[in-house]
């Protein structure tokens, strides 16, 4: 892939920059999420569209296997894939090194033990020389400023010092000095005191909290009037249930699946009325509960072999409506356009939760009274014939209420 080879990976230093370049690779490939999933699967990699959307919608370092799957699906050469993997590992190592430095305890400086220093300054004379920094005894008196060692009496007539027994293997006992040697008091070793949590750790946590808020806002923003909330899924970061009012990469993935399933819908990441209408149509054709929301089961079905059959074109619908309503062909077409935009798969949800189906927007109650199911209501031929039946009873279009028909 030529575009991937030109990516300046040597200048990438953060996870956010790395993910931004991955998004650029996906954009240049011109592939949809579903096409990338298929190509990755054909190459032996597992990359669901929801996982891909979540990865490209965040600023954290993605998993290595996910990166490889995306690059392979986009046609990146093996040599360039290795470059991407090496860059990712370098960023991961830098992040790990930074965390280790921030978590490392900083020991305080403790004063050295006084005993070795004093012992050095009061060492016994060597080969008859006086001890360092110790004045020689005058007329047998002890050296000035030099007190005898504690618990060790001076030698008398060549006898060893009191309370000072030779150690095993003829070595002198610990903490016991020969007569005439001055030993200072030994201070206990100071315990190592760890430094308090560094201030920058608190700053880092605050930054992560801000990023978390921004991430939630990017993955499930609810606009005013939307009653849905975002409940994070532990598996791929998407909400457990997608519903109208949500926005983000998970909704984008849903829309791409609907398009792949044969339903035209704007792929803009916004779960609006159009997405709800198309989702209801898919549920009706797939024999699923018609809820207008997408859970795991619906997403699995969208990834399967269930396809919505192609419907009539607008030109064909116009011709058929004019043929069935020769008394007022223009008024009939105008009414159908007002009600559904000449879209046989149009489903509208009323304020009370009831739904209206198809070209001439028959309600749930009317479908029940006519004894037809929802799939039948989405058939343009049936909808036009049912509208003609209603018109034949009244001789006008007063059964419907639409501004353009008046």
C-alpha positions in Angstrom: 0.0 0.0 0.0 1.7 3.2 -1.2 -0.1 5.5 1.2 1.0 3.4 4.2 4.6 3.6 3.0 4.5 7.4 3.1 3.2 7.6 6.6 5.9 9.4 8.8 6.1 6.8 11.5 9.4 8.1 12.6 7.8 11.2 13.9 5.1 9.4 16.0 5.7 9.8 19.7 2.3 9.4 21.3 -0.6 6.9 21.2 -2.9 9.6 19.9 -0.7 10.4 17.0 -0.4 6.7 16.2 -4.2 6.2 16.1 -4.6 9.3 14.0 -2.3 7.8 11.4 -4.3 4.6 11.5 -7.5 6.6 10.8 -5.7 8.1 7.9 -4.7 4.7 6.5 -8.4 3.6 6.8 -9.6 6.8 5.1 -7.1 6.4 2.2 -8.1 2.8 1.6 -11.6 3.9 0.8 -13.0 0.8 2.5 -16.0 0.7 4.8 -15.7 -1.0 8.2 -17.6 -4.0 6.9 -15.3 -4.4 3.9 -12.3 -4.1 6.2 -13.8 -6.8 8.4 -14.3 -9.1 5.5 -10.8 -8.6 4.2 -9.2 -9.2 7.6 -11.2 -12.4 8.0 -10.1 -13.6 4.6 -6.5 -13.0 5.7 -7.0 -15.0 8.9 -7.5 -12.0 11.3 -10.5 -11.3 13.6 -11.6 -7.7 13.4 -15.3 -6.9 14.1 -16.5 -3.6 12.8 -17.4 -2.5 16.3 -13.9 -3.2 17.5 -12.4 -1.3 14.6 -14.7 1.7 15.2 -13.9 1.8 18.9 -10.1 1.6 18.2 -10.2 4.4 15.7 -12.4 6.5 17.9 -10.0 6.6 20.9 -6.6 8.0 21.6 -5.2 5.1 23.6 -2.7 2.6 22.1 -4.6 -0.2 20.4 -3.7 -3.9 20.6 -1.0 -5.1 18.3 -3.2 -7.8 16.7 -5.9 -5.3 15.9 -3.4 -2.9 14.3 -2.0 -5.8 12.2 -5.5 -6.9 11.1 -6.5 -3.3 10.0 -3.2 -2.8 8.1 -3.4 -6.2 6.3 -7.1 -5.6 5.4 -6.1 -2.1 3.9 -3.4 -3.7 1.7 -0.3 -2.7 3.7 2.8 -4.6 2.6 4.4 -7.0 5.2 7.5 -4.7 5.5 5.3 -1.7 6.3 3.3 -3.8 8.8 6.5 -4.6 10.6 7.3 -0.8 10.7 3.9 -0.1 12.2 4.3 -2.9 14.8 7.8 -1.7 15.7 6.6 1.9 16.2 3.8 0.7 18.4 6.1 -1.3 20.6 8.4 1.7 21.0 5.5 3.8 22.1 4.4 1.1 24.5 7.9 0.8 25.9 8.0 4.6 26.4 4.7 4.6 28.2 5.9 1.7 30.5 9.1 3.5 31.3 7.3 6.7 32.2 5.0 4.8 34.5 7.9 3.1 36.2 9.6 6.4 36.8 6.4 8.0 38.2 5.7 5.0 40.5 9.3 4.7 41.7 9.8 5.7 45.4 12.4 8.4 46.0 14.4 7.5 49.2 15.5 10.3 51.5 19.2 10.8 52.3 20.1 9.4 55.7 23.1 10.3 57.7 25.9 7.6 57.6 26.5 5.6 60.7 28.7 7.4 63.1 30.6 4.3 64.2 32.7 3.7 61.1 33.7 7.4 60.9 34.7 7.6 64.5 36.4 4.3 64.3 38.5 5.6 61.4 39.4 8.7 63.5 40.4 6.6 66.5 42.1 3.7 64.9 44.9 2.0 67.0 48.4 2.8 66.3 50.1 0.7 63.6 53.7 -0.4 64.2 54.0 1.7 67.3 52.6 4.9 65.7 50.0 6.8 67.6 46.4 6.6 66.5 45.2 9.1 64.0 43.9 12.3 65.5 44.7 10.9 68.9 47.4 12.6 71.1 49.9 10.2 72.7 49.7 9.5 76.4 51.9 11.6 78.6 53.6 9.8 81.6 51.2 6.9 81.1 48.1 9.0 81.2 45.5 8.3 78.6 45.3 10.4 75.5 43.5 13.7 75.8 39.8 13.6 74.8 40.1 9.9 74.5 37.8 8.0 76.8 38.1 4.2 77.3 35.7 2.0 75.3 32.5 1.1 76.9 32.4 -2.2 78.8 36.1 -2.6 78.1 38.6 -2.0 80.9 42.2 -1.2 80.1 44.7 -4.1 80.2 46.4 -4.8 83.6 49.8 -6.5 83.6 49.2 -7.8 80.2 45.8 -9.3 81.0 43.0 -8.9 78.4 40.4 -6.3 78.9 37.5 -7.1 81.1 34.3 -8.4 79.5 36.2 -8.8 76.3 36.6 -12.4 75.3 38.2 -13.5 72.1 35.7 -14.5 69.4 35.6 -17.9 67.8 38.5 -18.8 65.5 40.7 -16.4 67.4 38.9 -13.3 65.9 38.2 -10.4 68.3 34.6 -10.2 69.5 32.2 -7.9 67.7 31.8 -4.4 69.2 35.0 -5.1 71.2 38.1 -3.0 70.7 41.6 -3.5 72.2 42.7 -1.4 75.1 43.5 2.2 74.2 41.1 2.3 71.3 38.3 4.9 71.3 35.0 3.7 69.8 32.2 6.2 69.4 28.5 5.3 70.0 26.8 3.4 67.2 23.7 5.1 65.9 20.9 2.8 64.7 20.3 2.8 60.9 17.6 5.2 59.8 14.6 3.5 58.2 14.2 4.3 54.5 11.3 6.7 54.0 9.5 6.8 50.7 8.5 10.1 49.3 4.9 11.0 49.1 2.9 10.5 45.9 4.4 12.9 43.3 2.4 15.8 42.4 2.6 15.0 38.7 0.7 11.7 39.4 -2.2 13.8 40.5 -1.9 15.9 37.4 -1.8 12.8 35.3 -4.9 11.4 36.9 -6.7 14.6 36.4 -5.7 14.6 32.7 -7.0 11.0 32.4 -10.3 12.0 34.0 -10.7 14.8 31.4 -9.8 12.4 28.6 -12.3 9.9 29.9 -15.1 12.5 29.8 -14.1 13.4 26.3 -14.1 9.8 25.3 -17.6 9.2 26.6 -18.7 12.3 24.8 -17.3 11.0 21.5 -18.8 7.5 21.9 -22.3 8.3 23.1 -23.4 11.9 23.0 -27.0 12.5 23.7 -28.4 15.5 22.2 -31.2 17.5 23.9 -34.5 15.6 24.0 -32.8 12.2 23.8 -33.6 9.9 26.6 -30.9 7.3 25.9 -27.9 6.8 28.0 -24.5 5.2 27.3 -23.7 2.0 29.1 -20.2 0.8 28.3 -19.9 -2.7 27.1 -16.9 -4.6 28.7 -16.1 -6.3 25.4 -15.8 -3.7 22.7 -16.5 -0.4 24.4 -19.9 0.1 22.7 -23.2 0.5 24.5 -25.1 -2.7 25.2 -28.1 -1.2 23.4 -28.0 1.4 20.6 -31.0 3.6 20.4 -32.2 6.8 18.8 -30.3 9.9 20.1 -26.9 8.3 20.3 -23.9 9.4 18.3 -20.4 7.9 17.7 -18.4 5.2 16.0 -20.7 2.4 17.3 -23.7 4.0 15.6 -21.5 4.4 12.5 -20.9 0.7 12.5 -24.6 -0.1 12.8 -25.4 2.1 9.9 -22.7 0.4 7.7 -24.2 -2.9 8.6 -27.7 -1.7 7.6 -26.4 -0.5 4.3 -24.6 -3.9 3.7 -27.9 -5.5 4.6 -29.7 -3.8 1.7 -31.1 -0.7 3.4 -30.2 2.9 2.4 -29.4 5.1 5.4 -27.1 8.1 5.9 -23.8 6.8 7.3 -23.0 9.7 9.6 -22.8 8.2 13.1 -26.0 9.9 14.2 -28.8 7.6 15.3 -31.7 9.6 14.0 -35.2 8.8 12.7 -33.9 7.5 9.4 -31.7 4.9 11.2 -34.6 4.0 13.5 -36.8 3.5 10.5 -34.3 1.3 8.6 -33.6 -0.7 11.8 -37.3 -1.4 12.2 -37.6 -2.6 8.6 -34.7 -5.0 9.1 -36.2 -6.4 12.3 -39.6 -6.9 10.5 -38.0 -8.8 7.6 -35.7 -10.8 9.9 -38.5 -11.9 12.2 -37.0 -10.1 15.2 -38.8 -8.1 17.9 -39.6 -4.7 16.3 -38.1 -2.4 18.9 -36.1 0.2 16.8 -33.1 -0.5 19.0 -30.0 -2.6 18.3 -28.7 -5.1 20.9 -26.1 -7.9 20.4 -28.6 -10.2 18.7 -29.6 -7.6 16.1 -25.9 -6.8 15.4 -25.2 -10.5 14.9 -28.2 -10.8 12.5 -26.9 -7.8 10.6 -23.6 -9.5 10.2 -25.2 -12.7 9.0 -26.9 -13.6 5.7 -30.3 -11.9 6.3 -30.9 -9.4 3.5 -33.8 -7.0 3.0 -35.1 -7.6 -0.6 -34.7 -4.6 -3.0 -37.8 -2.5 -3.3 -39.4 -0.5 -6.1 -37.7 2.6 -7.6 -39.4 6.0 -7.3 -40.2 6.0 -11.0 -41.9 2.6 -10.8 -43.9 3.7 -7.8 -45.1 6.9 -9.5 -46.3 4.9 -12.6 -48.1 2.4 -10.5 -49.9 5.0 -8.3 -51.0 6.9 -11.4 -52.4 3.7 -12.9 -54.3 2.7 -9.8 -55.7 6.2 -9.2 -56.8 7.4 -12.7 -59.3 9.7 -11.2 -56.6 11.8 -9.5 -53.2 10.5 -10.4 -51.4 13.7 -9.4 -53.1 14.0 -6.1 -52.3 10.3 -5.2 -48.6 10.7 -6.1 -48.5 14.0 -4.1 -50.1 12.3 -1.1 -47.7 9.3 -1.2 -44.7 11.7 -1.5 -46.0 13.7 1.5 -46.5 10.7 3.7 -43.4 8.7 2.9 -41.3 10.5 0.4 -42.2 7.7 -2.1 -40.1 5.4 0.2 -41.8 1.9 0.6 -39.6 1.2 3.6 -40.5 4.3 5.5 -41.6 3.7 9.1 -42.8 6.6 11.2 -43.1 6.4 15.0 -45.9 8.6 16.5 -45.7 10.3 19.9 -47.7 7.5 21.6 -45.3 4.9 20.3 -47.5 3.6 17.5 -46.0 3.1 14.1 -47.1 3.8 10.5 -45.8 1.6 7.7 -44.9 1.9 4.0 -45.9 4.2 1.2 -49.3 5.2 2.5 -48.4 4.9 6.2 -50.9 2.4 7.5 -50.9 2.2 11.3 -50.4 -0.8 13.5 -54.1 -0.8 14.3 -55.1 -0.7 10.6 -52.7 -3.6 9.8 -54.2 -5.6 12.6 -57.7 -4.9 11.4 -56.8 -5.8 7.8 -55.1 -9.0 9.0 -51.6 -8.4 7.5 -48.2 -8.5 9.0 -45.5 -5.8 8.9 -43.6 -7.3 6.0 -46.7 -7.1 3.9 -47.2 -3.5 4.9 -43.8 -2.7 3.5 -44.7 -4.1 0.1 -45.4 -1.1 -2.2 -47.9 -3.1 -4.3 -50.0 -4.0 -1.3 -49.8 -0.4 0.1 -51.0 1.1 -3.2 -53.8 -1.4 -3.4 -54.9 -0.9 0.2 -54.9 2.9 -0.4 -57.1 2.4 -3.4 -59.5 0.3 -1.3 -59.8 3.1 1.3 -60.3 5.7 -1.5 -63.0 3.7 -3.1 -65.1 3.9 0.1 -64.8 7.7 0.5 -64.0 8.9 -3.0 -61.2 11.2 -1.7 -58.0 11.2 0.3 -59.6 12.5 3.5 -58.5 9.4 5.4 -55.0 10.8 5.5 -53.8 14.0 6.9 -50.8 15.6 5.2 -50.2 19.2 4.4 -49.1 18.6 0.8 -52.4 16.7 0.0 -54.6 19.6 0.9 
